[in-house]
């Protein structure tokens, strides 16, 4: 995996080369076939995912059909909020196409933010940015 791809995740943007290598060493590659579920709503939020190839849909299960909330392509990421707040998944994720992902466990995420002040700072900055965007969108 390219460090440039990892640096596209706002939480991990602008990291030093050493911090990026540390983070990459904690991630593992996984593959999913088209239509395969990655996780379901209410599952424990135990991983963050970075899409290397393919696309993933984020959706809410419905009584008759699912409601697609987002489709994320290569270079995108998902599953990050549960690592921060520890709450179960708020939606389901499934492979929209065959895809390759990099996965970071919650345990490894906790370790890297404890060890790296720059990663911790990026996480805080990006959470504030997301809150500001939400506040601005409500006006």
Z-matrix of the N, CA and C atoms (Angstrom, degrees):
N
C 1 1.453
C 2 1.522 1 108.47
N 3 1.301 2 116.04 1 139.85
C 4 1.457 3 122.76 2 179.36
C 5 1.525 4 110.16 3 -78.90
N 6 1.325 5 115.90 4 140.45
C 7 1.459 6 119.60 5 175.53
C 8 1.527 7 110.25 6 -65.42
N 9 1.343 8 117.28 7 -26.64
C 10 1.463 9 120.46 8 177.69
C 11 1.519 10 111.26 9 -62.71
N 12 1.338 11 116.69 10 -37.44
C 13 1.454 12 120.80 11 178.84
C 14 1.526 13 110.02 12 -67.25
N 15 1.313 14 116.69 13 -44.06
C 16 1.464 15 120.83 14 178.91
C 17 1.525 16 110.12 15 -61.98
N 18 1.325 17 117.53 16 -39.46
C 19 1.463 18 120.97 17 -179.03
C 20 1.523 19 113.02 18 -70.49
N 21 1.355 20 118.25 19 -7.56
C 22 1.466 21 120.68 20 174.93
C 23 1.523 22 111.58 21 -75.54
N 24 1.314 23 117.61 22 -20.81
C 25 1.459 24 120.64 23 176.87
C 26 1.523 25 107.06 24 -73.43
N 27 1.331 26 118.07 25 121.35
C 28 1.471 27 119.22 26 -176.57
C 29 1.532 28 113.71 27 -52.37
N 30 1.324 29 117.59 28 -36.41
C 31 1.459 30 119.44 29 179.34
C 32 1.525 31 111.70 30 -60.56
N 33 1.319 32 116.86 31 -29.19
C 34 1.461 33 120.92 32 -172.72
C 35 1.527 34 113.58 33 -114.30
N 36 1.329 35 117.04 34 10.37
C 37 1.465 36 120.59 35 179.29
C 38 1.526 37 109.75 36 -68.11
N 39 1.299 38 115.85 37 149.86
C 40 1.468 39 122.88 38 174.25
C 41 1.526 40 114.31 39 61.72
N 42 1.315 41 117.21 40 27.48
C 43 1.461 42 119.57 41 176.35
C 44 1.521 43 109.57 42 -79.09
N 45 1.307 44 115.01 43 156.03
C 46 1.464 45 118.85 44 174.08
C 47 1.525 46 108.05 45 -66.92
N 48 1.314 47 115.03 46 162.26
C 49 1.467 48 120.69 47 178.72
C 50 1.532 49 110.13 48 -58.48
N 51 1.327 50 117.19 49 -43.37
C 52 1.475 51 120.97 50 -179.52
C 53 1.522 52 112.05 51 -63.59
N 54 1.346 53 116.60 52 -43.23
C 55 1.464 54 119.62 53 178.82
C 56 1.526 55 111.11 54 -64.71
N 57 1.332 56 116.35 55 -38.95
C 58 1.464 57 120.74 56 178.80
C 59 1.528 58 110.21 57 -63.28
N 60 1.327 59 116.68 58 -43.91
C 61 1.472 60 120.42 59 178.97
C 62 1.524 61 111.01 60 -64.04
N 63 1.324 62 117.10 61 -40.25
C 64 1.470 63 120.93 62 177.76
C 65 1.521 64 110.41 63 -59.75
N 66 1.314 65 115.08 64 -47.20
C 67 1.462 66 120.61 65 -179.38
C 68 1.526 67 111.20 66 -63.10
N 69 1.329 68 116.38 67 -45.54
C 70 1.469 69 120.51 68 179.96
C 71 1.530 70 110.99 69 -60.12
N 72 1.328 71 116.58 70 -34.65
C 73 1.462 72 120.38 71 179.11
C 74 1.519 73 113.71 72 -67.16
N 75 1.324 74 116.86 73 -20.02
C 76 1.469 75 121.76 74 179.83
C 77 1.524 76 112.74 75 -89.48
N 78 1.327 77 117.05 76 -12.67
C 79 1.468 78 120.47 77 -174.38
C 80 1.521 79 111.13 78 -92.38
N 81 1.321 80 115.75 79 151.79
C 82 1.461 81 120.14 80 176.22
C 83 1.518 82 109.73 81 -127.92
N 84 1.338 83 115.34 82 145.99
C 85 1.463 84 120.20 83 179.87
C 86 1.522 85 109.78 84 -85.67
N 87 1.333 86 114.95 85 137.04
C 88 1.457 87 121.76 86 176.24
C 89 1.527 88 108.09 87 -134.08
N 90 1.306 89 116.81 88 156.15
C 91 1.467 90 121.51 89 179.94
C 92 1.529 91 109.10 90 -128.23
N 93 1.325 92 115.10 91 145.88
C 94 1.459 93 121.83 92 177.54
C 95 1.522 94 108.19 93 -133.27
N 96 1.319 95 115.85 94 144.31
C 97 1.466 96 121.63 95 176.56
C 98 1.512 97 109.49 96 -88.74
N 99 1.323 98 115.38 97 154.66
C 100 1.464 99 121.04 98 178.79
C 101 1.524 100 110.27 99 -50.42
N 102 1.326 101 116.34 100 131.96
C 103 1.455 102 122.10 101 178.96
C 104 1.523 103 114.40 102 88.04
N 105 1.308 104 117.82 103 -12.68
C 106 1.469 105 121.26 104 -178.81
C 107 1.526 106 110.30 105 -75.18
N 108 1.340 107 116.11 106 137.94
C 109 1.464 108 121.30 107 177.53
C 110 1.529 109 109.17 108 -77.25
N 111 1.316 110 115.92 109 136.98
C 112 1.466 111 122.03 110 175.71
C 113 1.525 112 108.42 111 -93.24
N 114 1.320 113 115.62 112 -45.04
C 115 1.465 114 121.37 113 170.33
C 116 1.519 115 108.33 114 -157.81
N 117 1.340 116 114.86 115 163.10
C 118 1.458 117 121.52 116 -178.80
C 119 1.528 118 109.70 117 -113.50
N 120 1.318 119 114.18 118 154.01
C 121 1.452 120 120.21 119 173.85
C 122 1.530 121 108.52 120 -52.97
N 123 1.320 122 116.16 121 138.79
C 124 1.469 123 125.40 122 -179.60
C 125 1.523 124 113.89 123 79.09
N 126 1.351 125 119.09 124 -4.38
C 127 1.468 126 120.25 125 172.21
C 128 1.526 127 108.43 126 -65.12
N 129 1.331 128 117.15 127 156.84
C 130 1.474 129 118.48 128 172.49
C 131 1.530 130 109.68 129 -60.54
N 132 1.319 131 115.90 130 139.66
C 133 1.472 132 120.98 131 179.53
C 134 1.521 133 107.51 132 -89.68
N 135 1.320 134 115.21 133 88.25
C 136 1.459 135 118.94 134 -172.31
C 137 1.527 136 115.06 135 -113.21
N 138 1.338 137 118.60 136 2.90
C 139 1.461 138 121.39 137 179.08
C 140 1.528 139 111.37 138 -148.87
N 141 1.310 140 114.47 139 150.21
C 142 1.456 141 124.03 140 168.39
C 143 1.526 142 105.50 141 -105.66
N 144 1.324 143 118.04 142 144.55
C 145 1.469 144 121.94 143 -176.85
C 146 1.524 145 111.04 144 -125.25
N 147 1.317 146 115.73 145 140.17
C 148 1.456 147 124.01 146 174.05
C 149 1.523 148 106.88 147 -118.55
N 150 1.333 149 117.01 148 129.51
C 151 1.462 150 120.58 149 -176.95
C 152 1.525 151 110.16 150 -87.76
N 153 1.322 152 115.75 151 120.03
C 154 1.465 153 122.11 152 178.41
C 155 1.526 154 109.70 153 -90.26
N 156 1.327 155 116.77 154 -46.77
C 157 1.475 156 123.03 155 178.77
C 158 1.517 157 108.90 156 -140.46
N 159 1.337 158 115.96 157 146.13
C 160 1.459 159 120.88 158 175.85
C 161 1.514 160 112.29 159 91.73
N 162 1.337 161 115.35 160 -163.26
C 163 1.461 162 120.35 161 178.70
C 164 1.529 163 110.05 162 -144.56
N 165 1.319 164 114.06 163 156.49
C 166 1.466 165 122.87 164 -176.40
C 167 1.518 166 107.79 165 -129.02
N 168 1.332 167 115.80 166 139.91
C 169 1.464 168 119.18 167 174.21
C 170 1.525 169 109.18 168 -106.16
N 171 1.322 170 114.64 169 139.90
C 172 1.461 171 122.41 170 175.38
C 173 1.527 172 104.99 171 -107.70
N 174 1.328 173 117.11 172 128.29
C 175 1.456 174 119.88 173 -173.23
C 176 1.513 175 112.46 174 -149.43
N 177 1.330 176 113.92 175 161.31
C 178 1.462 177 122.45 176 173.10
C 179 1.515 178 106.71 177 -105.76
N 180 1.319 179 116.28 178 135.00
C 181 1.464 180 121.02 179 177.32
C 182 1.529 181 108.04 180 -69.74
N 183 1.301 182 116.90 181 136.78
C 184 1.456 183 121.23 182 177.96
C 185 1.514 184 109.79 183 -117.58
N 186 1.330 185 116.21 184 170.05
C 187 1.459 186 119.86 185 178.24
C 188 1.524 187 110.92 186 -65.93
N 189 1.319 188 117.00 187 -38.86
C 190 1.465 189 119.65 188 -178.23
C 191 1.524 190 112.69 189 -110.38
N 192 1.325 191 117.37 190 -35.63
C 193 1.466 192 120.55 191 178.98
C 194 1.527 193 108.66 192 -155.62
N 195 1.327 194 116.44 193 156.10
C 196 1.467 195 118.78 194 -179.40
C 197 1.531 196 111.82 195 -75.89
N 198 1.313 197 115.74 196 152.93
C 199 1.459 198 122.71 197 173.75
C 200 1.526 199 107.40 198 -102.09
N 201 1.321 200 116.14 199 116.78
C 202 1.460 201 121.06 200 179.84
C 203 1.526 202 108.60 201 -76.41
N 204 1.318 203 116.38 202 123.48
C 205 1.456 204 121.42 203 178.63
C 206 1.526 205 111.75 204 -93.21
N 207 1.343 206 115.67 205 -34.75
C 208 1.471 207 120.17 206 -178.75
C 209 1.515 208 109.27 207 -162.58
N 210 1.316 209 115.14 208 152.40
C 211 1.461 210 122.09 209 169.19
C 212 1.518 211 106.01 210 -121.72
N 213 1.314 212 116.12 211 124.45
C 214 1.462 213 121.84 212 -174.16
C 215 1.522 214 108.69 213 -115.93
N 216 1.318 215 116.11 214 131.00
C 217 1.467 216 122.13 215 -176.88
C 218 1.522 217 111.64 216 -104.87
N 219 1.320 218 115.44 217 179.46
C 220 1.463 219 122.66 218 -179.94
C 221 1.526 220 110.39 219 -49.40
N 222 1.320 221 115.30 220 135.14
C 223 1.455 222 121.58 221 -177.53
C 224 1.514 223 112.21 222 95.04
N 225 1.337 224 117.00 223 -15.22
C 226 1.457 225 121.39 224 178.73
C 227 1.517 226 111.59 225 -87.51
N 228 1.308 227 115.79 226 174.22
C 229 1.460 228 121.14 227 -179.49
C 230 1.518 229 109.50 228 -144.62
N 231 1.333 230 115.58 229 162.15
C 232 1.462 231 120.83 230 178.54
C 233 1.517 232 109.10 231 -159.59
N 234 1.332 233 116.08 232 164.02
C 235 1.457 234 121.76 233 177.17
C 236 1.511 235 114.54 234 87.56
N 237 1.330 236 117.36 235 11.16
C 238 1.465 237 120.23 236 -173.56
C 239 1.527 238 114.28 237 -77.41
N 240 1.335 239 118.39 238 -33.43
C 241 1.457 240 119.33 239 -173.38
C 242 1.522 241 113.38 240 -64.98
N 243 1.300 242 116.79 241 -38.60
C 244 1.461 243 119.97 242 179.79
C 245 1.517 244 112.65 243 -62.24
N 246 1.325 245 117.18 244 -27.94
C 247 1.460 246 119.37 245 177.59
C 248 1.524 247 110.97 246 -70.56
N 249 1.321 248 116.48 247 -25.37
C 250 1.456 249 120.86 248 -179.32
C 251 1.528 250 111.06 249 -85.45
N 252 1.341 251 117.04 250 -49.62
C 253 1.467 252 118.62 251 -173.33
C 254 1.525 253 114.37 252 -96.54
N 255 1.322 254 118.05 253 -10.08
C 256 1.462 255 120.75 254 176.93
C 257 1.520 256 114.66 255 73.25
N 258 1.333 257 117.54 256 6.59
C 259 1.459 258 120.49 257 -179.66
C 260 1.530 259 110.35 258 -84.74
N 261 1.326 260 117.11 259 158.79
C 262 1.471 261 119.81 260 177.91
C 263 1.527 262 111.60 261 -62.42
N 264 1.315 263 116.24 262 165.31
C 265 1.461 264 122.58 263 179.34
C 266 1.523 265 109.70 264 -58.77
N 267 1.337 266 116.42 265 136.77
C 268 1.456 267 121.26 266 -179.96
C 269 1.525 268 111.95 267 -92.01
N 270 1.328 269 116.77 268 -8.95
C 271 1.466 270 122.11 269 178.69
C 272 1.524 271 107.90 270 -153.44
N 273 1.310 272 115.68 271 171.80
C 274 1.467 273 121.72 272 177.36
C 275 1.521 274 109.38 273 -98.07
N 276 1.331 275 115.88 274 159.54
C 277 1.465 276 121.44 275 175.56
C 278 1.518 277 107.80 276 -133.26
N 279 1.330 278 115.31 277 139.41
C 280 1.459 279 120.66 278 179.08
C 281 1.519 280 110.51 279 -143.85
N 282 1.318 281 115.38 280 153.33
C 283 1.459 282 120.75 281 179.04
C 284 1.524 283 108.99 282 -71.72
N 285 1.315 284 116.04 283 117.66
C 286 1.457 285 122.26 284 177.61
C 287 1.531 286 109.82 285 -77.74
N 288 1.327 287 115.37 286 -29.45
C 289 1.462 288 124.17 287 174.93
C 290 1.522 289 106.22 288 -138.44
N 291 1.328 290 117.97 289 173.94
C 292 1.460 291 118.48 290 168.35
C 293 1.524 292 106.08 291 -57.86
N 294 1.317 293 117.59 292 136.55
C 295 1.455 294 118.11 293 -177.76
C 296 1.523 295 112.60 294 -146.67
N 297 1.323 296 113.71 295 155.12
C 298 1.458 297 122.88 296 173.05
C 299 1.516 298 107.00 297 -115.06
N 300 1.322 299 115.50 298 131.99
C 301 1.457 300 121.92 299 -178.07
C 302 1.517 301 110.01 300 -127.83
N 303 1.315 302 115.35 301 155.23
C 304 1.463 303 121.64 302 167.59
C 305 1.520 304 105.29 303 -106.57
N 306 1.324 305 115.43 304 136.60
C 307 1.459 306 120.84 305 -174.55
C 308 1.533 307 109.52 306 -122.04
N 309 1.324 308 115.67 307 135.07
C 310 1.460 309 122.12 308 176.32
C 311 1.520 310 107.68 309 -119.52
N 312 1.321 311 116.43 310 123.78
C 313 1.465 312 119.60 311 -178.58
C 314 1.523 313 111.01 312 -74.93
N 315 1.319 314 115.04 313 156.09
C 316 1.451 315 120.49 314 176.85
C 317 1.518 316 112.00 315 -60.23
N 318 1.312 317 116.40 316 -37.97
C 319 1.470 318 120.96 317 179.17
C 320 1.528 319 110.21 318 -62.66
N 321 1.343 320 116.93 319 -46.15
C 322 1.466 321 120.02 320 178.87
C 323 1.526 322 111.28 321 -67.34
N 324 1.335 323 116.93 322 -36.46
C 325 1.452 324 120.92 323 176.55
C 326 1.525 325 110.22 324 -59.76
N 327 1.328 326 117.00 325 -46.45
C 328 1.473 327 121.61 326 177.91
C 329 1.523 328 110.47 327 -58.39
N 330 1.329 329 116.30 328 -43.01
C 331 1.465 330 120.30 329 -179.44
C 332 1.521 331 111.30 330 -63.08
N 333 1.340 332 117.34 331 -48.09
C 334 1.466 333 118.88 332 -176.35
C 335 1.529 334 112.33 333 -68.15
N 336 1.325 335 119.05 334 -33.60
C 337 1.470 336 117.62 335 178.25
C 338 1.529 337 111.04 336 -74.34
N 339 1.306 338 116.89 337 -25.94
C 340 1.462 339 120.12 338 176.17
C 341 1.528 340 110.47 339 -73.23
N 342 1.323 341 116.94 340 -39.15
C 343 1.459 342 122.80 341 -175.88
C 344 1.529 343 112.44 342 -81.48
N 345 1.325 344 117.80 343 -31.73
C 346 1.461 345 121.02 344 -173.69
C 347 1.527 346 112.29 345 -114.72
N 348 1.324 347 117.44 346 108.02
C 349 1.462 348 119.94 347 176.60
C 350 1.531 349 112.75 348 -59.24
N 351 1.326 350 117.86 349 -33.43
C 352 1.471 351 119.25 350 -178.47
C 353 1.527 352 111.09 351 -68.49
N 354 1.314 353 118.49 352 -36.75
C 355 1.466 354 120.68 353 176.86
C 356 1.532 355 109.23 354 -67.16
N 357 1.324 356 117.18 355 -44.42
C 358 1.471 357 120.74 356 178.21
C 359 1.519 358 110.92 357 -58.60
N 360 1.326 359 116.68 358 -44.23
C 361 1.465 360 121.22 359 178.99
C 362 1.524 361 111.43 360 -61.84
N 363 1.331 362 116.92 361 -43.40
C 364 1.468 363 120.47 362 178.84
C 365 1.517 364 111.50 363 -63.02
N 366 1.311 365 117.52 364 -40.95
C 367 1.465 366 121.06 365 178.76
C 368 1.530 367 109.17 366 -61.05
N 369 1.334 368 116.71 367 -47.39
C 370 1.471 369 119.65 368 -179.95
C 371 1.527 370 111.43 369 -63.29
N 372 1.329 371 117.92 370 -45.24
C 373 1.470 372 121.35 371 179.36
C 374 1.525 373 111.29 372 -58.06
N 375 1.315 374 116.18 373 -43.18
C 376 1.452 375 119.41 374 -176.73
C 377 1.510 376 113.12 375 -73.50
N 378 1.311 377 117.78 376 -32.23
C 379 1.467 378 119.66 377 174.07
C 380 1.528 379 110.02 378 -65.58
N 381 1.323 380 117.24 379 -41.94
C 382 1.462 381 120.83 380 177.51
C 383 1.529 382 109.79 381 -63.77
N 384 1.334 383 117.47 382 -42.71
C 385 1.469 384 121.34 383 178.79
C 386 1.525 385 110.72 384 -58.54
N 387 1.337 386 116.49 385 -44.76
C 388 1.466 387 120.13 386 179.25
C 389 1.524 388 111.58 387 -63.30
N 390 1.330 389 116.92 388 -40.64
C 391 1.468 390 120.47 389 177.47
C 392 1.529 391 111.02 390 -63.81
N 393 1.321 392 116.88 391 -42.20
C 394 1.471 393 120.36 392 178.59
C 395 1.525 394 110.55 393 -63.39
N 396 1.335 395 116.99 394 -42.32
C 397 1.465 396 120.29 395 178.52
C 398 1.523 397 110.49 396 -60.48
N 399 1.322 398 117.22 397 -42.56
C 400 1.468 399 120.68 398 179.31
C 401 1.528 400 110.23 399 -64.16
N 402 1.336 401 116.50 400 -43.19
C 403 1.465 402 120.46 401 179.85
C 404 1.523 403 111.36 402 -64.31
N 405 1.310 404 117.36 403 -39.29
C 406 1.453 405 122.01 404 179.38
C 407 1.526 406 110.96 405 -68.75
N 408 1.322 407 116.73 406 -36.68
C 409 1.478 408 121.16 407 -179.04
C 410 1.523 409 111.59 408 -67.56
N 411 1.326 410 118.36 409 -25.33
C 412 1.472 411 121.54 410 -177.27
C 413 1.524 412 112.68 411 -78.14
N 414 1.336 413 117.96 412 -14.42
C 415 1.472 414 120.83 413 -177.13
C 416 1.500 415 111.86 414 -76.27
